[in-house]
Every structure is written in C-alpha cells, then in structure tokens.
Amino acid sequence: MLPRRCFYKIKIIKNVQMKNKIIYVIAGVFITLFSIGSCKKTKDSPQLSVSNSTDSIPAGGGTVSLSIAGNVAWSIDTTGIGWLHLSLVSGNSNANINLSAAANTTGISRTVVLKLNAANGQARRITVLQVPVIYPSFNTSPVAPDMTGMGSTAAQLLSNLKLGWNLFNTLEAHNTETSWGQPFTTQAEIDMVKNAGFNAIRLPCAWHLHMDPATGIIDPAWLARVKQVVQYCFNDNLYVLLNCHADDGFLDCGATGARQDTIKAIQKAIWEQVATTMRNFDEHLMLASANEPSDADYSNGGNGQSHNVPQLQAATTLEQYHQIFVNAVRATGGKNVYRTLVIQAYSASGNFIDYFAGPNAIPGMPADNVDNKMALEFHYYSPPNFCILGGDASWGPEWCFWGANFHTKNPALLFRNAQPGTEEGAMDSVFQFLNKQYVSKNIPILIGEYDASDHSATLTGYPQDSILSEISAAHFRGHLVQSAHNNGIPAFLWASGVFNRSNNTIGDQRTYDSLRAVKF
C-alpha cells in the first residue's frame, strides 16, 4: 500500500494531465474552427485587378501586354472593339493578354474601353488609346548609347553656366535668318561673345517653319545651317541651349482632338530629326522642348487667342508634348541617351513650375529612362511695367526706373518709378524661394530669358532721366544675374543691345560692365 503522500502526488499529476488534455482538445477545436473560418473568408473574397487602367498602342501599330490578377472566372466584353485584337477574352485566374493593333491611318486618335467582368459581379474598365500616323518615324538610324563626354548631371552642368546670352531674332526668324534685322551669324560673332566673358549661348530656333507640312521633313539645308552655328559655339568651348522657339505658335496647349494629334506628330517629327542631326555633340549641348508654351492658338491665321481651357488641362497637355520630346531624343541613341534635356514651365512662368516639380506636382515631370538629366526653364520679365512695357497699358503705366537707388526725383516722372515690393528685395525673395523649393532638392532650373525694356521713347525731352533709366536697366540685369547665381540659377540675357552685332563690338557698355561685375 502506497503512503498517503504518494497517493496525493499521483492524484495531482493525473489531475494536471487531465487539465492539459482538456486544454489541448479545446485549442485543437479552436484552431480547426479558425482554419475553417479563414478558408471561408478567403472563398468569400474573390480578387480581380489589372496592371493598367489606361494603355497606349504605338501609332504605327504593335502589341502591349495587359496583366489580370484574379481568382474568379472573368470575361471581356468585345462588343464594338473593332480595330483592337485580344489574345484572350476569358479565364478563371491570373492571365497575360496581348493587345494588338495595326497602324492607325485614320488621321485621328481612336479609343476603346474594354469591359472586364467577373462572375461575382466585380468589374474593371481598361481604356486603350492609339494616336494616328501623320508622319513616318524619322528615327531611322538609332545608334548604341554613348556616354563619352556626357558624365555630368543636369545640376552639375547648370552650375557651370556663368554669363549666358540669347542669339535673339535670328534662327527663329520667319523666312530667313536675317528677316528680323539681325546679321547672318558668323564664327567671328560667336568669338566676340566668348571673348566678352560669356560662356553660354541660347539658340532660339524655328523648325516647324522649315518643315514640309505634307511630309514632315525639315529642310536638310536648314538642319545643316543650325548645326554649323552650334559648331561655332563648340569651337569656342561654349555651352549651348538649342530649343524649338516661337515657330508660329504651333505648340498649342489648349488644343484637343485632331488638332492636338497633329501637334504631337509635329513635335515628334521635329525632335527625331533635330536630335539625330545633333547627336554627336557632347554634353555642352542641351536641348529644350519649347519656348513659352501656353493655351494660345496661332494656327490657320489665329492671333494667339486662348481656348480658355482649365489651366491644369493645358499643363497636362504640355506635359504630353514634353514627353514626346524626351522620348524622341532618347530613342535616337548615342550621346542623346545621356544628354541634359530642358522642359519649360507652362507659359515659361516661375509661378507654374509646380505643375511639373515639387511634392504635389500634377501632372509632374515627364518620365525619363536616365536619372538626373532633366532641368526646368522659366523666364523672368518682372515687373512687367519695367521689363515689357514701352508705353502705358490699360492695366498700368510704363515704369522707367527700377532699383532703390535709381528712382527719378523729377516731379513730372515720379509715377514712372517702380513701386515698392517690385524691386531688389522682391527679386531676391523669388530666387530664394525657387532655390528652397527646387534647386536645393536637386531639381535644377534655369532662366532662359530676362531683360528690361528700352524706355528712351517715353523719356524724350528728359535727357538726364533717360540716362538714369539706362543705368537703372543695367543695374536690373546685373542684380538679376547675381541674385539668381547666388541661388543656383543660371540666366540667359535676351535682346539687350549689350553687343553691336553689326560690327562685333560691345554695344551697351553700362549693361556689359554691370554683368561683368557679377561675382561667380
């Protein structure tokens, strides 16, 4: 017979074992129920998703892939899809579908909305677009990427720009290079710019005006001439910013439908040909998509009237034009794969950079397949009373004097002084803000144009005030370049008479001295 103490010990052990057994049973039941519940929950939650809600097929025809992720039966309604061909129209799980189409020769964009339906009632919509073939591809000889001489980022490149100048009213002139009163550009003129201490030239250039509208072909002689001027600049080791300038205002951001299709075709044709022609120049050459693109129609004799579309719509259309530019240049290969490309803010306004850059940018920057090779451009003509007006306007008087120390004291002209809040402090604040918002965040920006107006006609009969106005304008230009440079923003002077282009000498000595006094 066991001692009483042992009996109690055995009884306690048996009780513990029984309790553990009960716990295990309960735990097992709970796990089983949980598993059943989990399976039931998964079964009640079928999945259906697509890789893209919008897709595009190249104008010349081709195939794109659409991925469907799902665990239920699904099918695509093919009613009325017409020109679009699908490799698969139904399934029970994940699938990849090829969407194919021949070249769009209709002359207008075409769209199909695919309706994807699941057996449990879920539905998805996929929009497929195809723009028309208006011109053939001019990227007929793409070459392998070439990084030789292309190692700088856009920010590094812009930091090298010091004094910049526009070859204004020349290559962008209608009809001929000299149609707007400027001389035929020579190596001697570019040498003069170089010897004056400038290290960057912007080349405003017309392309559409030299294009056959029926074929899209740019006059080969014009391409060769512009390439020659670029070479003049390279001979002097200058940086060059080559753009597509006014061009009779073809880049209309308010256009829709067939008109927009034509603009996109022109933009693509231009940059395929220009990029191919300029492909072998190193990083000293930057290409720029446009000049001052806005909602303005100059087509068919239009005078630049607005379509009055919402500004976001116009900026979104502009982003599409810029994307065509980026894609066209990159696709030609060679050094263009790594070239710094410059896109313009809507209306080239610093106020509208935030459509493309910044934390809440919509539509945002065009996509690029290389990093840190894109910059933004804006123009600075502020205050417009001083920088643009050559006479009084309905919205305000012409100002002839700018700068805290350059106001007239002539009682008859006091209203011609720039108003408080529009002078040095205001300018400095603008550039400081742009530096904080963009430059400091590795979003390089540049000023493609700046200048002050000539107010001599308004000041006829006031010789001393006329001289003061010229001194004021020279101060404006020098202060702008210094302030912009202090904030990491290079600038290109527009149509100032700083150079006498007829004899390749300094023209406006005051402006020249003001610019040369800038500390870089």
C-alpha positions in Angstrom: 0.0 0.0 0.0 1.3 3.4 -1.0 1.9 6.0 1.5 -0.8 8.7 1.7 1.7 11.4 0.5 2.4 9.4 -2.7 -1.3 8.9 -3.4 -1.9 12.6 -3.3 1.0 13.2 -5.6 -0.3 10.7 -8.2 -3.7 12.2 -7.9 -2.4 15.7 -8.5 -0.4 14.6 -11.5 -3.4 12.9 -13.0 -5.5 16.0 -12.5 -2.8 18.1 -14.2 -2.6 15.7 -17.1 -6.4 15.7 -17.5 -6.5 19.6 -17.4 -3.7 19.7 -20.1 -5.6 17.2 -22.2 -8.7 19.3 -22.0 -6.7 22.4 -22.9 -5.2 20.7 -25.9 -8.6 19.5 -27.1 -10.1 23.0 -26.7 -7.1 24.5 -28.5 -7.4 22.0 -31.3 -11.1 22.7 -31.8 -10.3 26.5 -31.8 -7.6 26.1 -34.4 -9.8 23.9 -36.6 -12.7 26.4 -36.4 -10.3 29.3 -37.1 -8.9 27.5 -40.2 -12.4 26.7 -41.4 -13.4 30.4 -40.9 -10.3 31.6 -42.6 -10.9 29.4 -45.6 -14.5 30.5 -45.7 -13.4 34.2 -45.6 -10.9 33.7 -48.5 -13.5 32.0 -50.5 -15.9 34.9 -50.0 -13.3 37.5 -51.2 -12.5 36.9 -54.8 -9.8 39.1 -56.3 -9.8 40.9 -59.6 -7.2 43.6 -60.7 -5.5 44.8 -63.9 -2.0 46.1 -64.4 -3.1 49.2 -66.2 -6.3 51.1 -66.4 -5.0 53.0 -69.4 -2.7 51.8 -72.1 -1.4 53.0 -75.4 -0.5 51.2 -78.6 2.0 52.9 -80.9 0.6 54.9 -83.8 2.4 52.6 -86.3 0.9 49.5 -84.7 2.2 47.0 -82.3 1.4 45.0 -79.2 1.2 45.8 -75.5 0.6 43.4 -72.6 -2.2 43.6 -70.0 -2.0 41.5 -66.8 -5.0 40.3 -65.0 -4.8 39.0 -61.4 -7.8 37.1 -60.1 -9.2 34.0 -58.6 -12.6 34.0 -60.1 -14.0 33.5 -63.6 -13.8 36.6 -65.7 -14.5 37.7 -69.3 -14.0 40.8 -71.5 -16.9 42.2 -73.5 -15.6 42.5 -77.1 -18.6 44.3 -78.4 -17.5 47.1 -80.7 -13.8 46.9 -80.1 -13.2 47.0 -83.9 -9.5 47.8 -84.5 -8.2 46.2 -81.3 -7.3 42.5 -81.1 -7.1 40.5 -77.9 -5.1 37.2 -77.5 -7.5 36.1 -74.7 -11.0 37.2 -73.7 -11.8 35.0 -70.7 -10.3 33.0 -67.9 -10.5 31.7 -64.4 -7.4 33.1 -62.8 -4.3 35.1 -63.5 -3.5 35.8 -67.2 -1.5 38.0 -69.5 -3.3 39.3 -72.6 -1.7 40.8 -75.7 -3.5 43.9 -77.0 -2.6 44.4 -80.7 -3.5 46.8 -83.4 -2.3 47.7 -86.9 -1.1 51.2 -87.8 -3.7 53.9 -87.2 -4.1 55.5 -90.6 -7.5 57.1 -89.9 -5.9 60.6 -89.3 -7.5 60.8 -85.8 -6.9 59.2 -82.4 -9.0 56.2 -81.6 -10.1 54.8 -78.2 -11.6 51.5 -77.0 -12.9 50.9 -73.5 -12.6 47.2 -72.5 -15.2 46.0 -70.0 -13.7 43.3 -67.8 -16.5 41.5 -65.8 -16.1 38.8 -63.0 -18.7 36.1 -62.2 -19.3 37.6 -58.8 -20.3 41.0 -60.2 -16.9 42.8 -59.9 -16.0 44.9 -63.0 -13.0 46.8 -64.3 -12.6 49.2 -67.2 -9.4 49.5 -69.4 -9.0 52.3 -71.8 -6.8 51.6 -74.8 -5.6 54.6 -77.0 -3.9 54.9 -80.3 -2.8 58.2 -81.9 -2.8 58.4 -85.7 0.1 58.1 -88.0 0.5 61.5 -89.5 4.2 61.4 -90.3 6.5 58.4 -90.6 9.2 57.9 -88.0 12.3 59.9 -88.7 14.3 57.9 -86.2 15.6 55.7 -89.0 19.2 55.2 -87.8 19.3 54.9 -84.0 22.8 54.0 -82.6 24.0 52.4 -79.4 24.2 54.6 -76.3 27.5 56.6 -76.0 28.4 58.2 -72.6 31.6 59.7 -73.8 31.7 63.3 -72.7 28.3 63.0 -71.1 29.2 62.4 -67.5 27.7 65.5 -65.8 24.2 65.5 -64.2 21.9 68.3 -65.2 22.6 70.1 -61.9 26.3 69.9 -62.4 26.0 71.1 -65.9 23.9 74.1 -64.9 26.4 75.0 -62.2 29.0 75.5 -64.9 26.9 78.2 -66.7 28.0 81.8 -65.8 27.1 84.6 -68.2 24.5 83.5 -70.8 23.2 85.3 -73.8 20.5 84.7 -76.5 21.2 84.8 -80.2 17.9 86.6 -80.5 15.7 87.2 -83.5 17.9 85.2 -85.8 17.5 81.4 -86.2 13.8 81.7 -85.0 13.0 84.5 -87.6 10.4 83.7 -90.2 11.6 83.2 -93.8 15.3 83.7 -93.4 17.9 84.1 -90.7 18.2 87.9 -91.3 14.4 88.6 -91.7 14.1 90.3 -88.3 17.0 92.7 -88.8 19.9 90.7 -87.3 23.1 89.8 -89.3 24.0 86.4 -90.6 25.7 84.6 -87.8 29.4 84.0 -88.2 32.2 82.5 -86.2 33.5 86.0 -85.6 30.3 87.0 -83.8 30.5 83.9 -81.5 34.1 84.6 -80.9 33.2 88.1 -79.8 30.6 86.7 -77.3 33.2 84.3 -75.9 35.9 87.0 -75.6 33.4 89.2 -73.8 33.4 86.7 -70.9 30.2 84.8 -71.7 30.3 81.0 -71.6 26.8 80.0 -72.6 24.5 80.8 -75.6 20.9 80.0 -76.0 19.9 79.4 -79.7 16.2 80.2 -80.2 15.4 78.2 -83.4 12.4 77.7 -85.7 11.9 74.2 -87.0 8.2 73.9 -88.0 8.6 76.8 -90.4 11.2 74.9 -92.3 9.2 71.7 -92.4 7.2 70.4 -95.3 3.7 70.1 -93.8 2.8 67.2 -96.1 5.8 65.0 -95.4 7.1 66.3 -92.0 10.6 66.6 -93.5 12.7 69.6 -92.2 14.8 71.3 -94.9 18.2 69.5 -94.8 19.9 72.7 -95.6 18.3 74.3 -92.5 19.4 71.5 -90.3 22.9 71.8 -91.6 22.9 75.6 -91.0 21.8 75.3 -87.4 24.4 72.5 -86.8 27.0 74.9 -88.2 26.1 77.6 -85.7 26.2 75.0 -82.9 29.7 74.1 -84.1 30.7 77.8 -84.0 29.8 77.7 -80.3 31.6 74.4 -79.7 34.7 75.9 -81.4 34.8 78.4 -78.5 34.0 75.8 -75.8 30.6 77.4 -75.0 27.6 75.7 -73.6 24.6 75.7 -75.9 20.9 75.6 -75.2 19.1 74.8 -78.5 15.3 74.9 -78.5 12.2 74.9 -80.6 11.1 78.5 -80.3 8.0 80.5 -81.4 7.6 78.5 -84.6 4.3 80.4 -85.4 2.9 79.1 -82.1 2.3 75.6 -83.2 2.7 74.1 -79.7 -0.9 75.0 -78.6 -1.6 73.6 -75.1 -5.3 74.3 -75.4 -5.7 72.1 -78.5 -7.8 69.0 -78.4 -8.9 66.2 -80.8 -7.4 66.1 -84.3 -5.6 69.4 -83.8 -3.7 68.0 -80.8 -2.9 64.8 -82.7 -1.3 67.0 -85.4 0.7 69.0 -82.9 2.0 65.8 -81.3 3.0 64.4 -84.7 4.9 67.7 -85.5 6.7 67.7 -82.1 7.8 64.1 -82.6 8.9 64.7 -86.2 10.9 67.8 -85.2 12.8 66.2 -82.4 13.6 62.9 -84.2 15.3 64.9 -87.0 17.0 67.6 -84.8 18.2 65.0 -82.3 19.6 62.8 -85.0 21.4 65.8 -86.6 22.9 67.0 -83.3 23.6 63.5 -81.8 27.4 63.6 -81.8 27.9 66.8 -79.8 28.9 66.3 -76.2 27.2 67.5 -73.0 27.9 71.1 -73.8 24.8 70.9 -76.0 21.5 70.9 -74.2 18.2 70.5 -76.0 15.0 72.3 -74.9 11.5 71.2 -75.8 9.9 74.6 -76.3 9.9 78.4 -75.5 6.9 79.8 -73.8 4.2 77.2 -74.4 0.6 78.2 -73.4 -3.0 78.0 -74.3 -2.7 80.1 -77.5 -3.8 79.2 -81.0 -1.8 80.7 -83.9 -2.9 78.0 -86.4 -4.6 78.9 -89.6 -4.1 82.7 -89.2 -5.0 82.7 -85.5 -3.7 85.6 -83.4 -2.9 83.7 -80.3 -6.4 83.7 -78.7 -6.9 81.4 -75.8 -9.2 78.3 -75.9 -10.0 79.1 -72.2 -9.4 75.6 -71.1 -8.6 75.0 -67.4 -5.0 75.7 -66.6 -4.4 72.2 -65.3 -5.7 70.7 -68.6 -3.3 72.9 -70.5 -0.4 72.0 -68.3 -1.3 68.3 -68.7 -1.3 68.6 -72.4 2.0 70.4 -72.2 3.4 67.5 -70.2 2.4 65.2 -73.0 4.2 67.4 -75.6 7.3 67.4 -73.3 7.1 63.6 -73.0 7.1 63.2 -76.8 10.2 65.4 -76.9 12.0 63.3 -74.2 11.1 60.0 -75.9 12.1 61.2 -79.4 15.5 62.5 -78.3 16.4 59.5 -76.2 15.4 57.0 -78.9 17.9 58.3 -81.4 20.7 56.9 -79.2 24.3 57.9 -79.0 25.1 60.8 -76.7 21.4 61.8 -76.8 20.7 58.9 -74.4 22.5 60.9 -71.7 22.0 64.5 -72.8 20.6 67.1 -70.5 17.1 67.9 -71.6 15.3 71.1 -70.6 11.5 71.4 -70.4 9.6 74.6 -70.0 7.1 75.6 -67.3 3.6 76.5 -68.5 3.9 79.9 -70.2 7.6 79.8 -69.1 6.4 81.2 -65.8 8.2 80.6 -62.5 4.8 80.6 -60.9 3.8 77.4 -62.8 6.9 75.3 -62.2 4.9 73.5 -59.5 2.8 71.7 -62.2 5.9 69.7 -63.0 8.1 69.7 -59.9 7.7 69.6 -56.2 5.9 67.4 -53.7 2.4 67.9 -55.0 3.1 68.3 -58.7 0.3 67.4 -61.1 0.9 66.2 -63.9 4.5 66.0 -62.8 7.7 65.7 -64.8 7.9 63.6 -68.0 9.2 60.1 -67.5 12.9 59.6 -68.4 14.9 56.4 -68.6 18.0 58.1 -67.2 18.4 59.8 -63.9 19.3 63.4 -63.2 19.4 64.5 -66.8 16.5 66.9 -66.9 16.1 70.6 -66.0 13.3 73.1 -65.9 13.2 76.5 -67.6 11.3 79.7 -66.8 11.6 83.4 -68.0 11.9 86.5 -65.9 10.3 89.7 -67.0 9.1 91.2 -63.7 7.9 93.7 -63.0 6.3 93.8 -66.5 5.7 97.6 -66.3 9.5 97.9 -66.4 10.6 94.8 -68.3 8.0 94.7 -71.1 6.1 97.9 -71.5 7.4 100.6 -73.9 4.3 102.7 -73.3 1.3 102.9 -70.9 -1.1 100.0 -71.0 -4.8 99.7 -69.9 -3.6 97.7 -66.8 -0.9 100.0 -65.7 1.7 102.7 -66.6 5.1 102.1 -68.0 7.8 102.3 -65.4 11.2 103.7 -66.5 13.2 103.4 -63.3 13.9 100.3 -61.2 16.1 99.9 -58.1 16.1 101.6 -54.7 18.9 103.9 -55.7 17.8 104.6 -59.2 14.5 106.5 -58.9 13.9 109.8 -60.6 13.2 112.9 -58.5 11.7 114.7 -61.4 8.1 115.6 -60.2 6.8 115.1 -63.7 8.0 111.5 -63.8 7.6 110.2 -60.3 4.8 107.8 -61.4 7.4 106.2 -63.7 9.3 104.8 -60.7 8.8 101.1 -59.9 6.6 100.7 -57.0 7.6 99.3 -53.5 7.6 95.5 -53.4 8.7 95.1 -57.0 12.5 95.8 -56.8 15.6 94.2 -55.4 14.0 92.7 -52.4 11.2 91.1 -54.3 13.5 89.7 -56.9 15.8 88.2 -54.2 12.8 86.6 -52.5 11.6 84.9 -55.7 15.0 83.3 -56.3 15.4 82.3 -52.7 12.1 80.6 -52.8 12.9 78.8 -56.0 16.2 77.6 -54.5 14.5 76.3 -51.4 11.6 74.7 -53.3 13.6 73.2 -56.2 17.3 73.8 -56.6 18.2 72.6 -53.1 16.1 69.4 -53.7 18.1 68.5 -56.9 15.6 69.9 -59.3 17.8 72.2 -61.5 16.2 75.2 -63.0 17.4 78.0 -65.3 16.2 81.4 -66.6 16.0 81.1 -70.4 15.3 84.8 -70.9 15.4 88.0 -68.9 15.7 91.7 -69.9 14.4 95.2 -69.3 12.6 97.3 -71.9 14.0 100.4 -73.6 12.2 103.5 -72.2 14.0 106.2 -74.3 11.0 107.0 -76.4 8.9 107.7 -73.3 11.6 109.9 -71.9 12.1 112.0 -74.9 12.7 115.6 -73.8 14.2 114.4 -70.5 17.9 113.6 -71.3 19.1 113.2 -67.7 16.2 110.9 -66.8 16.8 108.9 -70.0 20.4 108.3 -68.9 19.2 107.4 -65.4 16.7 104.9 -66.9 19.6 103.2 -68.9 21.7 103.0 -65.7 18.7 101.5 -63.9 18.2 98.9 -66.6 21.9 97.9 -66.5 21.5 97.6 -62.7 18.5 95.4 -63.1 20.3 93.0 -65.4 23.4 92.8 -63.2 21.4 92.4 -60.0 19.3 89.6 -61.5 22.3 87.6 -62.7 24.0 88.0 -59.3 20.8 87.1 -57.3 20.0 84.2 -59.5 23.5 82.8 -59.3 23.6 83.1 -55.5 20.6 80.8 -55.6 22.0 78.3 -58.1 20.0 79.5 -61.1 21.9 80.4 -64.3 20.3 83.0 -66.6 20.4 84.0 -70.3 20.1 87.6 -71.3 17.6 88.3 -74.1 17.6 91.2 -76.7 19.6 93.8 -74.8 22.0 95.7 -77.0 24.9 94.6 -75.0 26.6 93.6 -78.3 26.7 95.6 -81.5 26.1 92.6 -83.8 26.8 94.6 -87.0 30.5 95.1 -86.1 31.0 92.6 -83.3 31.8 95.0 -80.6 30.4 95.9 -77.2 27.2 98.0 -77.7 25.7 98.8 -74.2 28.8 99.4 -72.1 26.7 100.0 -68.9 25.0 96.7 -69.2 28.2 94.9 -70.0 30.0 96.5 -67.0 27.1 95.5 -64.7 27.2 91.9 -65.9 31.0 91.6 -65.7 30.8 92.9 -62.1 28.8 89.8 -61.1 30.8 87.5 -58.7 30.6 83.9 -59.7 
